[in-house]
Amino acid sequence: MSDRSKSLKNVESGEDADDDAQGRERFGSRWAYLMTAVGYSVGLGNIWRFPAIAYKNGGGAFLIPYFTCTVLFGMPLFYLEAFVGQYTQTGVNHIFYKYMPAMQGLGWAMTFLSQQVNVYYLVVVGWSVIYLSDLITGRSHYWTECGNPWNTPDCLFPVSGYGNCTPPQHGQPFVTQNDVCFYGLDALNASRRLRVPTEEYYEEYVLLRSKNIGDGLFEMNWKLFFAMVFIWTLCGLIVWKGVKMMGKIAYVTTLLPYIIVGIFFVHGFFLPGMEKGLSKFLIPSLDKIFELSTWKEAVHHTCLSITIGTGGVQAMGSYNPRRHNSFRDSWLVVGADAFMSIVGGIAVFTTLGYLSVLSGKEIEDLSTAHFGLTFVTYPEAMSQMTFPWLWAFLFFFMMLLLGVSTVIVDMQTIIAALVENWGWLKEREWLARVGVVLALLAGSTISCTKAGCYFVTLMDECCGGVALGLIILLELILVCHIYDRWGNHRDDLKAIFGGPNGLFGTWFGKSGLLYWLSWKFLAPVFCLVIIYNAGQFPSMTYGGRTPREDNIEDVNNPYNPHKYEYPPMANLFGYIWGNLCLLFILGFGAYNVYRASQDGDWRNAFTVHPSHPSYARLYGNTDAATEQERASLASKSSPAASPEGTESQSQSQSKSTAAR
């Protein structure tokens, strides 16, 4: 029997598979991991991004490309990342080093990208905290009335006063502004200018929005800053005790949003006009299925929604035993994410139908553009319900939980990476936790200025585009093309889970051909779609309260006074910032190639490292592999201190090169 066959047999019998990383933290139970993983994937985008994207791309027709991308791209990628994490039993700082030292920076790029997203992602949660604080202190009238200090003469109150004019003859348009009727062209101008109390509260009180990105850059929005201090402190306390505490908290941060959105879902079916909203969301515009833009949106949303390519999935997987059934849990997590998107979308659009009937406006004329759906239109609808304060509290509390449940995983990921990479931090882990909280709070500060909303929108558009698509593509090439060139990755799956049983198992099992085809061919194509779509570099805009206003080309048109076009330098900053994480790949790659050349052969930087769990099976060098893996588990050092033993690495890899 060959060394390769013998090693594979040993792993299948459990000799190697149960050799988990000694001393590595573990989730308290399988359910704790599952709750944490679902909480990580299900986030704010399921509530404010998915309904708007679905509506924009054909309503029910969008569900076809969405589910197709979820099954053929999202689930296989989540499964791949979860398995890679649990199989290597290490943090993102070393996962890809084991597959190829030259690609160590891929894990760091993922981690940095996730923190780039978090510094603006939690600002959206900070806006929700301001709403919550005003609710708790009995100031919900701030966004239901026009008599507040920040309100302008264009504030329109109440909603029911939209259509109280006497209809003129000849079908002339008309509108009411605080009991004053406007007709003809004046009515058209007024309807574009008028703002409901929720919009003025959001723009003039919560955001303190400046006229452009440069005006308010050095003026702080202090209430938002203190909201951010509260949220980052809360996240820091949750991860303070590590993975087990995070897993326990996840039961609350994950399950409560499902309960709350379920309440909104049921309540929506009892609202007048709910059928109008449902028809907009679910009735398909079949022509949209054949438009490339619809599929681009579906792929991009799937990637962002399941939170792949940012290191958190691998990090969570590494806290499971090596034999954990990541295949089953991947289906459960992806299914839970899709379920929240659909149920949340229905809850949102039944409420929009209610507001449409109440106001006499079409849904197209409601503020559903970008964050307007969450912070303007939905609060406006809830203000007209029975017990408005209760519905508003549930909604914004849900937003807080959804944001926190995602961010705590990314925080734990970077904390673990820092501690594992710099051994001296192991005895001072509190320092890493405090440092991460302070660094992320500092990163959020620019979004706590009066120009902060412009930066949030800019980063939301530029982060998670080209860089995310390229990172996932490189991950697929490394694991599923270079490493799996002779079927090594599928052998790893079979070693842990066993071979396929029957025809169904051959195609759809844990090492099935469906996932192999996705990893090899389909997923890379999807990544290229993301890169192409994000690489178009259109001029960025902020605002535009409704889809109809967004279609107006001239941002200076008096009929579209709320839309702002970013200057070229702001666009350039956004694209540079959004792709900055890619420098980690180049930097660590160059360093590890240099280190390998100093150790004797630069080609060793492009081979499987002896610390990889399958090294013995691949090359038969069992003693060297075991020695290297023990060394890597005992000491995780910085690049300057070498992630693994230097001399023995060179010797063992030289032997492996000769063996090949």
Helices and strands as residue ranges (DSSP letters): H 3-13, H 30-41, I 45-49, H 50-56, G 59-62, H 63-69, I 70-74, H 75-88, H 92-99, G 101-103, H 105-136, G 140-143, G 159-161, G 169-171, E 174-177, E 180-183, H 184-193, H 197-200, I 201-206, H 222-239, H 243-268, H 274-282, G 286-290, H 292-306, H 312-318, H 326-359, G 363-365, H 372-372, I 373-377, H 378-382, H 388-421, G 423-428, H 429-444, G 445-448, H 452-462, H 466-476, I 477-482, G 483-486, H 488-497, H 502-508, H 513-517, I 518-522, H 523-534, E 541-542, H 547-550, E 564-565, H 568-578, H 582-598, G 602-606, H 615-619, H 622-634, G 639-641, H 646-659
